[in-house]
Amino acid sequence: MADYYTHFSCLLDVGSPENAVRALELYNALADENAAEDPSSDGFLLSIQPEHGGTQLWIRDDPTGDPEHVIQFVKRCAAALGLKGRWGFQYANTCSKPRLDGFGGGAHVLDLSTGETVDWIYTDGWLATVLEGGDPHA
């Protein structure tokens, strides 16, 4: 039996150590909501990175994670903390054993001011579509 994983590791600058503490509260609230879902998703781990002045949050999988929960969390932080600019991350989908279609990934970019998606890509199915002569952007 194969195990499937989604891996990512990224930083989110929240501007101040006080905002970092508030972001941890938002993270805990999201984790509580996730735990109440049936079934719950894999979520992600979060910590404040002191080597970056205590203003950056390290977001990562353990041992797998859910990119959609990362996006929800970053949107909540942006709205609650007044974050500006663009933020993005990329992720890899992997498999513990060689499997066809067991590998892929994607990336997502947000406008923190509006919470809107600037652009995204997800490679699941992309290769097969292109090899079959289809338009991967359709």
Secondary structure, DSSP 8 states (H G I E B T S, - for coil): ---EEEE-EEEEE-SSHHHHHHHHHHHHHHHHHHHHSSS-----EEEEEGGGTT-EEEEE-SSS--HHHHHHHHHHHHHHHT--SEEEEEEEEEESS--TT--EEEEEEEETTTTEEEEEEE-TTHHHHHHTT--TT-
